Amino acid sequence: MMELREQIRHHDYLYYVESRPEVSDAEYDALMRELRNLEAQFPDLVTEDSPTQRIAGTPTDLFKPVEHNVAMLSLDNATTPDDLREFETRLGRAVPGATFQYVGEPKIDGLGVALVYERGRFVRGATRGDGRIGEDITANLRTIRSIPTVLKPGPLASAELLEVRGEVFMPREEFAKLNRTLEEAGTPTFANPRNAAAGAVRQKDPAVTARRPLDMFLYHVSRADALGFASHWDTLEALRAAGFKTNPRAERCANLDAVLAACERLERDRDSLGYDADGVVVKVDSLEQQRRLGSTTHHPRWAIAFKFAARQATTMIEAIEVNVGKTGALTPTAKLTPVELAGVTIRNVSLHNEDEIRRKDIRVGDTVLVERAGDVIPYVVQVVLAKRPAESQAFRFPSTCPACGGRAERPEGEAYWRCTNSACPAQFKERLNHFGSRRAMDIEHLGDSTIEQLVDSGEVKDFADLYHLAVEKVSELDRFADKSAENLIRAIAGSRDRGLARLLNALGIRLVGERVAQLLATRFGSLDVIAGKSEAELAEVHGIGDEIARAIVAFFQDPANTELMKKLKAAGVVTTAPTAPVGPTPLAGKTIVVTGVLPTLSREAARELIERYGGRVATSVSKKTDYVVVGDAPGGKADDARRLGVTMLDEAGLLALVRS
């Protein structure tokens, strides 16, 4: 027990004070669970300073300390349905004969804060700190637009003193945009949305916080004298009525079976929530029952956090390899000792660039903490320095291309080393792979093995050569027969009509991805027009800017690319965009969410259609959503639309709206 307490204190300090955890959440929870079990068996050995008897965390001296009106306690954890059933059993022992209703809310992975209002006016905001003493970050919180400075008339606005709790977070889409901006500027990126949100909230300069895309959900009224609420659900309704933002995925559950079903739905839908959530907070709904159940010094007895399956793990870096991308960028990849993470075996993880390796000081032989960003892309959170081998050496980035041996250089102001050999075969294979990918020209059957053979045989030297391939030649390739060769040729022919936006993305112009390609296609409508624009004219387009404009001009000034454009047009590839409608349309200014599998439109095609006709595509449903387009297997977004009363359309309804 002494050893466990020491380990947990060590990990508490690293997590809450140093912000550099050495173990995953699941490993930490296992240590805490083991200690609690031992203390339950041997209650005489429980000490006052045990981690189970206090709230972890220590405020720093960067901000003025603030004492909370009501302690911000931690939550007890559950990881299985049986844990939740045991939770209800404990409730029944504490309040004999009672039946319980619950509220389940997504457990957002952000930064908990307490907001204080006096007669409806925001006067103070503080971090959780150690649960009793937090840090005054009022000026920074005032910059978050979802936090009202004056409450709407109603019970909460009339309270002499009101304290509410919530979670500040950064939406995943905004987090990705922020990291892209930081990467393009050559500055360090954030490991995950939680780190980005915590760093933004605790800035000394509120102007920096204001530039960060932060949001907040309120989930608790911790102090509101004599307002007469009967249930937690009533307080959520009051928060919404007062102008606070509450989570639309909160559910009122009649019994524990309904709680388990809600947890299952949220875990299934967690990737589509738009923000990181690592579980569901389950609360007894009755405030009178909450009062009778009370709290320990660590957690309220009336609430528990049901944790989703772990998305972090520790493993070892066995090697670091450098690969060549479609633009010649040299990208380092860590080869890992295989580790299971959220049902997937992770063997490789991108290290992005030289600066990222240096910033995290990643070396071969290191033990590292690995996480799946958005539960999809694995990345290294940090090195566990305590386990570093004594003989380890810093990684040195190569100055030559590992594919062709040509000279590599790192242009001033850029984060990436690049191969300078324009004839590098590895570059072209990667570019051809991107050209045929689903989000570019979408050429089915054009896989890695086929590309390898087409390039190595000399049949394909540039993108335009694809459109002159003959069935006879393709059928000579390994694992190809006449039928499979015909399928590939048919798929290549079908890609001619993908449109300008897809083509611009497919060409692999540096800094031009799907979004920029769509902006260019919508604004200029023709490849020839874009090729003739100056840097200044391109930079005028909102969302492009000087650096992207320079990259576009440089691409079209290259004689080899000019020749390629001629060959593509001669091969019948469409290099223009559909004419955008003139004047107002039914989608102008509308916010639309697409969910599920549509009968004929791909998700990308639906997005292009909506944006072409003036709409904006969002990733999550809110009261501000105008339409939700629903296909097969829609998941939780359809439920959100029904609950919020948002108009739902099928694909035919969307097309009818466009045609109107």
C-alpha positions in Angstrom: 0.0 0.0 0.0 2.9 2.4 0.8 4.5 1.6 -2.6 1.2 2.2 -4.4 0.7 5.5 -2.7 4.1 6.7 -3.6 3.7 5.6 -7.2 0.3 7.4 -7.5 1.7 10.6 -5.9 4.5 10.6 -8.4 2.1 10.2 -11.3 -0.2 12.9 -9.9 2.6 15.4 -9.8 3.7 14.5 -13.4 0.1 14.8 -14.7 -1.3 17.8 -12.8 1.8 20.0 -12.2 4.4 19.0 -14.9 1.8 18.1 -17.6 4.0 15.2 -18.7 2.4 11.8 -17.7 4.5 8.7 -17.8 1.6 6.2 -17.9 -1.8 6.0 -19.7 -5.1 6.8 -17.9 -5.9 3.1 -17.9 -2.6 2.2 -16.1 -3.1 5.0 -13.6 -6.7 3.9 -12.9 -5.5 0.3 -12.3 -3.0 1.6 -9.7 -5.7 3.6 -7.9 -8.2 0.7 -8.1 -5.7 -1.7 -6.6 -5.0 0.7 -3.7 -8.7 1.3 -3.0 -9.3 -2.5 -3.0 -6.5 -3.0 -0.5 -7.8 -0.1 1.7 -11.3 -1.6 1.7 -9.8 -4.9 2.9 -7.6 -3.3 5.6 -9.4 -0.1 6.7 -7.1 0.3 9.8 -4.2 0.9 7.4 -5.8 3.9 5.6 -3.8 7.0 6.1 -5.0 10.6 6.0 -2.5 11.5 3.2 -3.4 8.6 1.0 -4.2 9.6 -2.6 -7.7 8.0 -2.1 -8.4 10.6 0.7 -7.6 13.7 -1.2 -8.0 15.5 -4.5 -4.8 15.4 -6.6 -3.3 18.5 -8.1 -1.4 21.6 -7.1 -2.0 25.2 -8.4 1.0 26.9 -9.8 2.0 30.5 -8.9 1.3 31.9 -12.3 -2.2 33.1 -11.3 -3.8 34.4 -8.1 -5.2 31.6 -5.9 -8.9 31.3 -5.5 -10.8 29.3 -2.9 -13.9 27.5 -4.4 -17.2 28.0 -2.7 -17.8 24.3 -2.9 -14.9 21.8 -3.4 -14.4 20.6 -7.0 -14.2 16.8 -6.2 -12.9 14.1 -8.5 -15.1 11.2 -9.7 -15.0 7.5 -8.9 -14.5 5.4 -12.0 -16.3 2.4 -13.5 -14.9 0.5 -16.5 -17.5 -2.3 -16.9 -21.3 -2.7 -16.7 -20.7 -4.7 -13.5 -19.0 -1.7 -11.9 -22.1 0.4 -12.6 -24.3 -2.2 -11.1 -22.1 -2.2 -8.0 -22.4 1.6 -7.9 -26.2 1.2 -7.8 -25.9 -1.4 -5.1 -24.0 1.1 -3.0 -26.6 3.7 -3.6 -29.3 1.2 -2.4 -27.4 0.5 0.8 -27.0 4.2 1.5 -30.7 5.0 0.8 -32.7 1.8 1.6 -35.8 1.3 -0.4 -35.2 4.1 -2.9 -35.4 3.8 -6.6 -33.0 5.9 -8.7 -33.2 7.9 -11.9 -30.0 9.1 -13.6 -28.5 11.6 -16.0 -25.7 10.5 -18.3 -23.4 13.1 -19.9 -20.3 12.8 -22.1 -17.1 13.0 -20.0 -15.3 15.6 -22.1 -11.5 15.5 -22.0 -10.9 19.2 -21.3 -10.2 21.5 -18.4 -12.7 21.8 -15.6 -13.5 25.3 -14.4 -15.8 27.0 -11.9 -17.7 30.2 -12.9 -19.1 32.6 -10.3 -22.0 35.0 -11.0 -23.3 37.7 -8.8 -26.9 38.7 -9.6 -26.5 37.4 -13.1 -23.1 39.0 -13.9 -19.9 37.0 -14.4 -17.4 38.0 -11.8 -14.9 35.2 -11.5 -13.6 32.1 -13.2 -11.1 29.6 -11.8 -9.4 26.4 -12.6 -10.0 23.3 -10.5 -6.5 23.3 -9.0 -6.4 20.9 -6.1 -10.2 20.9 -5.8 -10.3 23.5 -3.0 -7.8 26.2 -4.2 -7.8 27.0 -7.9 -6.3 29.7 -10.1 -8.1 32.9 -11.1 -8.3 32.9 -14.9 -11.3 35.3 -15.2 -9.8 37.5 -17.9 -9.0 34.5 -20.1 -12.4 32.9 -19.6 -14.1 36.1 -20.7 -12.7 35.6 -24.2 -14.6 32.3 -24.7 -17.8 33.3 -26.5 -19.9 30.4 -25.2 -19.5 31.8 -21.6 -22.2 34.5 -21.1 -21.0 37.6 -19.2 -24.6 38.4 -18.3 -27.3 35.8 -17.8 -30.7 35.8 -19.3 -33.6 36.6 -16.9 -34.7 33.7 -14.8 -34.0 31.8 -11.6 -30.2 31.6 -12.1 -29.9 35.3 -13.0 -31.7 36.3 -9.8 -29.4 34.4 -7.4 -27.3 36.6 -5.2 -24.4 34.2 -5.7 -24.2 31.5 -8.3 -21.4 29.1 -8.9 -21.5 26.7 -11.9 -19.1 24.1 -13.2 -18.2 23.2 -16.7 -15.5 21.9 -19.1 -13.4 24.1 -21.4 -12.4 22.2 -24.5 -11.2 22.6 -28.1 -13.3 21.0 -30.9 -11.3 18.4 -32.9 -11.8 20.2 -36.2 -10.6 23.5 -34.7 -7.7 21.7 -33.1 -6.6 20.2 -36.4 -6.8 23.7 -38.0 -4.7 25.2 -35.2 -2.0 22.6 -35.5 -1.9 23.0 -39.3 -1.4 26.8 -38.8 1.3 26.2 -36.2 3.0 23.7 -38.4 3.0 26.0 -41.4 4.4 28.7 -39.2 7.2 26.4 -38.1 6.2 26.5 -34.4 5.6 23.5 -32.2 2.2 21.8 -32.4 0.0 20.5 -29.6 -0.2 16.8 -28.8 -4.0 16.7 -28.3 -7.0 19.0 -27.9 -6.9 18.8 -24.1 -3.3 20.1 -24.0 -4.2 22.8 -26.5 -7.2 23.9 -24.4 -5.3 23.8 -21.1 -2.5 25.8 -22.6 -4.8 28.4 -24.0 -6.8 28.9 -20.8 -3.7 29.4 -18.7 -2.0 32.1 -20.9 -0.7 35.2 -19.2 -2.0 37.3 -22.1 -5.8 37.0 -22.6 -5.3 38.1 -26.2 -3.6 34.8 -26.9 -6.5 32.9 -25.4 -8.9 34.9 -27.5 -7.2 33.6 -30.7 -7.6 30.0 -29.6 -10.9 28.3 -30.8 -12.2 27.3 -27.3 -15.7 26.2 -26.4 -17.4 25.1 -23.1 -20.2 22.9 -21.9 -21.8 23.6 -18.4 -22.7 20.5 -16.4 -23.4 21.5 -12.8 -24.8 24.1 -10.5 -22.6 23.9 -7.4 -24.1 26.8 -5.5 -27.5 28.6 -6.0 -29.2 29.4 -2.8 -33.0 28.7 -2.4 -33.8 28.2 -6.1 -35.9 25.1 -5.4 -34.6 22.7 -8.1 -35.7 19.1 -7.6 -33.5 17.3 -10.0 -30.1 17.6 -11.8 -32.0 17.6 -15.1 -33.9 20.7 -13.9 -30.6 22.4 -13.3 -29.4 21.6 -16.8 -32.6 23.1 -18.2 -32.1 26.2 -16.1 -28.5 26.5 -17.3 -29.7 26.4 -20.9 -32.5 28.9 -20.2 -29.9 31.3 -18.6 -27.8 31.3 -21.8 -25.2 28.6 -20.9 -24.2 26.0 -23.4 -25.0 22.5 -22.2 -24.2 19.2 -23.9 -27.0 18.1 -26.3 -25.9 14.5 -25.8 -27.0 14.5 -22.1 -29.7 11.9 -21.4 -32.2 11.4 -18.6 -32.3 7.7 -17.8 -35.2 6.0 -16.0 -33.1 3.2 -14.7 -29.7 1.5 -14.8 -30.5 -0.4 -18.0 -31.2 2.9 -19.7 -27.9 4.2 -18.4 -26.0 1.2 -19.8 -27.7 1.7 -23.2 -26.8 5.4 -23.2 -23.1 4.5 -22.4 -23.1 2.1 -25.3 -24.5 4.7 -27.7 -22.0 7.3 -26.6 -19.0 4.9 -26.9 -20.2 3.9 -30.4 -20.6 7.6 -31.4 -17.6 9.0 -29.7 -15.7 9.6 -33.0 -18.5 11.7 -34.3 -19.0 13.9 -31.3 -16.7 16.6 -32.6 -14.7 16.7 -29.3 -12.7 14.2 -27.3 -14.7 12.3 -24.7 -13.3 9.5 -22.7 -16.4 8.3 -20.9 -19.9 9.1 -19.5 -20.5 10.8 -16.2 -23.5 9.1 -14.6 -25.3 11.1 -11.9 -28.3 10.4 -9.6 -30.9 12.8 -10.9 -32.7 13.6 -7.6 -31.0 16.5 -5.8 -32.6 15.3 -2.5 -31.1 11.9 -3.0 -27.7 13.5 -3.9 -27.9 15.4 -0.6 -28.6 12.2 1.4 -25.8 10.3 -0.4 -23.2 13.0 0.3 -19.6 12.9 -0.6 -16.2 11.4 0.5 -13.2 13.7 0.6 -12.4 12.5 -2.9 -15.7 12.1 -4.8 -19.4 12.5 -4.6 -21.2 9.2 -3.8 -24.0 10.1 -6.2 -21.9 10.2 -9.4 -19.5 8.0 -11.2 -17.5 8.1 -14.4 -18.0 5.2 -16.8 -14.7 5.1 -18.7 -14.5 4.1 -22.4 -11.9 1.5 -23.5 -8.4 2.8 -23.1 -6.9 4.8 -26.1 -3.4 5.2 -24.6 -0.6 2.6 -24.1 3.1 2.4 -23.5 5.5 0.7 -25.9 9.1 0.9 -27.2 10.6 2.5 -30.3 12.6 -0.2 -32.1 13.7 1.9 -35.1 13.2 5.3 -36.8 12.8 5.2 -40.6 12.6 8.1 -43.0 10.2 7.9 -46.0 9.8 10.2 -49.0 6.4 11.8 -49.6 4.7 13.1 -52.8 6.2 16.6 -52.4 9.7 15.3 -51.6 9.2 15.9 -47.9 11.2 13.4 -45.7 8.9 12.1 -43.0 10.3 10.1 -40.1 8.3 7.0 -38.9 8.8 5.2 -35.6 8.7 1.4 -35.8 7.1 0.2 -32.5 7.0 -2.9 -30.5 3.4 -3.9 -31.5 0.9 -2.8 -28.9 -3.0 -3.1 -28.7 -4.7 0.2 -28.6 -8.5 0.6 -28.8 -8.9 -2.8 -30.6 -6.1 -2.1 -33.1 -2.5 -3.3 -33.2 -0.2 -0.3 -33.6 3.2 -1.0 -35.2 4.1 2.3 -36.8 3.6 6.0 -35.9 4.5 9.1 -37.7 7.0 11.5 -36.0 6.2 14.2 -38.5 9.4 16.1 -38.8 12.8 16.9 -37.3 11.5 19.6 -35.0 8.9 17.2 -33.5 11.6 14.6 -32.8 13.8 17.2 -31.1 10.9 18.8 -29.2 9.9 15.4 -27.7 13.6 14.2 -27.7 12.5 10.8 -29.2 15.3 8.2 -29.6 15.5 4.6 -30.7 15.1 2.4 -27.6 12.8 4.9 -25.8 9.7 3.8 -24.0 6.9 6.1 -25.2 3.2 6.9 -24.4 1.1 6.4 -27.5 -2.4 7.7 -28.1 -4.9 7.5 -31.0 -5.8 11.1 -32.1 -9.6 11.2 -32.5 -9.4 7.4 -31.9 -7.9 7.0 -35.4 -4.4 8.3 -36.0 -1.7 7.1 -33.5 0.9 9.5 -32.3 3.6 9.7 -29.6 2.4 11.8 -26.6 5.8 11.8 -24.9 8.9 9.8 -23.9 9.0 8.1 -20.5 12.5 9.4 -19.6 12.7 7.3 -16.5 12.9 4.2 -18.7 15.4 5.6 -21.3 18.5 3.3 -21.8 21.8 4.8 -20.6 23.5 4.3 -24.0 20.7 6.0 -26.1 21.8 8.7 -28.6 19.8 11.6 -30.1 18.4 10.8 -33.6 20.3 12.6 -36.5 18.2 13.5 -39.5 19.6 12.3 -42.9 21.0 14.9 -45.3 20.4 12.6 -48.3 17.2 11.1 -49.7 16.8 7.5 -48.4 15.1 6.5 -51.7 17.4 7.9 -54.4 20.5 9.1 -52.6 20.0 12.7 -53.9 20.7 15.8 -51.8 18.2 16.7 -49.1 17.8 20.2 -47.8 15.6 22.0 -45.3 14.4 25.4 -46.8 14.6 28.3 -44.4 11.4 28.8 -42.4 10.1 25.3 -43.2 9.7 22.3 -40.8 10.5 19.6 -43.4 13.6 18.3 -45.1 13.0 17.7 -48.8 14.6 15.6 -51.5 15.9 18.0 -54.2 15.9 15.4 -57.0 12.8 16.0 -59.1 13.3 12.6 -60.8 13.2 10.7 -57.5 11.0 7.6 -58.1 9.8 7.4 -54.5 8.3 10.9 -54.8 6.4 10.1 -58.0 5.0 6.8 -56.7 3.7 8.7 -53.6 2.2 11.4 -55.8 0.6 8.8 -58.1 -0.8 7.1 -55.0 -2.3 10.4 -53.9 -3.6 11.2 -57.4 -5.7 8.0 -57.5 -6.8 8.2 -53.8 -10.5 8.3 -52.8 -10.5 12.0 -51.9 -8.6 13.0 -55.1 -9.4 11.3 -58.5 -10.8 8.2 -56.8 -9.3 5.6 -59.2 -10.4 2.1 -57.9 -7.9 -0.8 -58.3 -4.9 1.6 -58.5 -3.1 0.3 -55.4 0.5 0.3 -54.2 1.5 -2.9 -56.1 0.0 -1.7 -59.3 1.7 1.7 -59.0 5.0 0.1 -58.2 4.9 -2.0 -61.4 3.6 0.8 -63.7 6.3 3.2 -62.7 9.2 0.6 -62.6 8.2 -0.7 -66.0 8.3 2.8 -67.5 4.6 2.7 -68.6 3.7 5.7 -66.4 6.1 8.6 -66.1 3.5 11.3 -65.2 -0.2 11.5 -64.3 -1.4 11.9 -67.9 0.2 8.6 -68.9 -2.5 6.8 -66.9 -5.1 7.9 -69.5 -3.2 6.3 -72.4 -2.7 2.8 -70.8 -4.0 -0.1 -72.9 -5.7 -3.2 -71.5 -3.0 -5.4 -73.2 -0.1 -3.7 -71.4 -1.9 -3.7 -68.0 -2.8 -7.4 -68.3 0.9 -8.2 -68.5 1.5 -6.9 -65.0 1.8 -9.3 -62.1 -1.6 -10.5 -60.7 -3.5 -9.0 -63.6 -5.7 -10.8 -66.1 -7.8 -9.4 -68.9 -10.8 -8.8 -66.6 -8.9 -7.0 -63.9 -7.0 -5.0 -66.5 -10.3 -3.9 -68.0 -11.6 -2.9 -64.6 -8.5 -0.6 -64.0 -8.8 1.0 -67.4 -12.5 1.6 -66.8 -11.8 3.2 -63.4 -9.1 5.5 -64.9 -11.4 6.6 -67.7 -14.2 7.3 -65.2 -11.9 9.6 -63.2 -11.7 12.1 -66.1 -14.9 13.8 -64.9 -14.1 14.3 -61.2 -14.0 18.1 -61.6 -11.6 20.9 -60.9 -11.5 20.7 -57.1 -10.7 17.0 -57.1 -8.0 17.6 -59.8 -6.4 20.4 -57.9 -6.2 18.3 -54.8 -4.9 15.3 -56.8 -2.0 17.3 -58.4 -0.1 17.4 -55.1 0.5 21.1 -55.1 2.3 22.0 -51.9 -0.1 23.3 -49.2 -3.1 22.7 -51.4 -5.4 20.1 -49.9 -9.2 19.5 -50.2 -10.3 22.7 -48.6 -8.0 25.0 -50.6 -8.7 23.2 -53.8 -12.4 23.7 -53.3 -11.8 27.4 -52.6 -9.8 27.8 -55.8 -12.3 25.9 -57.9 -15.3 27.9 -56.6 -13.6 31.3 -57.0 -11.8 30.8 -60.4 -13.6 27.9 -62.1 -10.8 26.9 -64.4 -7.3 25.4 -64.2 -6.1 27.9 -66.9 -7.5 30.8 -65.0 -5.7 29.7 -61.7 -2.5 29.1 -63.6 -2.5 32.7 -64.9 -3.2 34.4 -61.5 -0.5 36.3 -59.6 0.4 35.7 -55.9 -1.5 38.9 -54.9 -4.6 37.8 -56.8 -4.6 34.3 -55.2 -3.8 35.6 -51.7 -7.0 37.8 -51.9 -9.1 34.6 -51.6 -10.2 34.2 -48.0 -8.6 31.1 -46.6 -5.5 31.0 -48.9 -3.0 33.7 -47.8 0.5 34.6 -49.0 2.4 31.3 -48.4 -0.2 29.1 -50.2 -0.3 31.6 -53.0 3.5 31.4 -53.5 3.3 27.6 -53.6 0.5 27.7 -56.3 2.4 30.2 -58.5 5.6 28.2 -58.1 3.8 25.0 -59.2 2.4 26.5 -62.4 5.7 28.3 -63.3 7.5 25.0 -63.5 7.7 24.1 -67.2 7.2 20.4 -66.4 3.9 21.1 -64.7 2.8 23.4 -67.6 3.4 20.5 -70.0 1.5 18.1 -67.7 -1.5 20.4 -67.7 -1.6 20.3 -71.5 -1.3 16.5 -71.5 -4.1 16.1 -69.0 -6.5 18.3 -71.0 -5.5 16.4 -74.2 -6.4 13.2 -72.4 -9.9 14.5 -71.7 -9.5 15.3 -68.0 -12.0 17.9 -67.0 -10.2 21.1 -65.8 -13.2 23.3 -65.0 -15.7 23.5 -62.2 -19.5 23.5 -62.5 -20.8 27.0 -62.8 -21.9 28.3 -59.4 -25.4 29.6 -59.1 -26.0 33.3 -59.4 -28.0 35.0 -56.6 -29.5 33.5 -53.5 -30.1 29.8 -53.2 -32.0 27.6 -50.7 -28.7 26.6 -49.1 -27.2 30.1 -48.8 -26.1 30.6 -45.2 -27.5 27.3 -44.0 -25.6 24.9 -41.7 -26.0 21.3 -42.7 -24.7 18.0 -41.2 -24.4 14.8 -43.3 -24.6 11.5 -41.5 -24.7 7.9 -42.6 -24.2 6.4 -46.0 -26.1 8.1 -48.8 -27.5 6.0 -51.8 -25.5 7.7 -54.6 -23.5 10.6 -53.2 -20.2 10.0 -51.4 -19.6 12.2 -48.3 -17.2 14.3 -50.2 -19.6 14.8 -53.1 -22.4 15.8 -50.7 -20.0 18.4 -49.1 -19.0 19.8 -52.5 -22.7 20.1 -53.6 -23.7 21.9 -50.3 -20.8 24.3 -50.5 -21.2 25.0 -54.1 -24.8 26.2 -53.4 -23.8 28.4 -50.5 -24.2 26.0 -47.5 -21.8 25.2 -44.7 -21.1 21.6 -43.7 -20.7 21.1 -39.9 -19.6 17.9 -38.1 -22.0 18.0 -35.2 -25.7 18.8 -34.6 -26.7 21.8 -32.5 -29.7 24.2 -32.3 -28.1 26.3 -35.0 -28.1 23.4 -37.5 -30.6 24.0 -40.3 -30.7 20.5 -41.9 -29.4 17.0 -41.2 -29.0 14.8 -44.3 -29.5 11.2 -43.2 -28.4 8.1 -44.9 -28.1 4.4 -43.8 -26.6 3.7 -40.4 -26.7 7.3 -39.3 -25.6 6.9 -35.7 -26.1 9.5 -32.9 -26.4 12.6 -35.2 -29.9 11.5 -36.3 -30.9 11.1 -32.6 -29.5 14.6 -31.9 -31.6 16.1 -34.8 -34.8 14.5 -33.5 -34.1 15.7 -30.0 -33.4 19.2 -31.1 -36.2 19.4 -33.7 -33.8 20.0 -36.6 -35.2 19.3 -40.1 -34.1 15.9 -41.4 -33.7 15.2 -45.1 -32.7 12.1 -47.1 -30.5 12.3 -50.2 -33.6 12.9 -52.5 -34.7 15.7 -50.2 -31.2 17.4 -50.4 -31.2 17.1 -54.2 -34.7 18.5 -54.4 -33.7 21.4 -52.2 -30.7 22.1 -54.5 -32.9 21.9 -57.7 -35.4 24.3 -56.3 
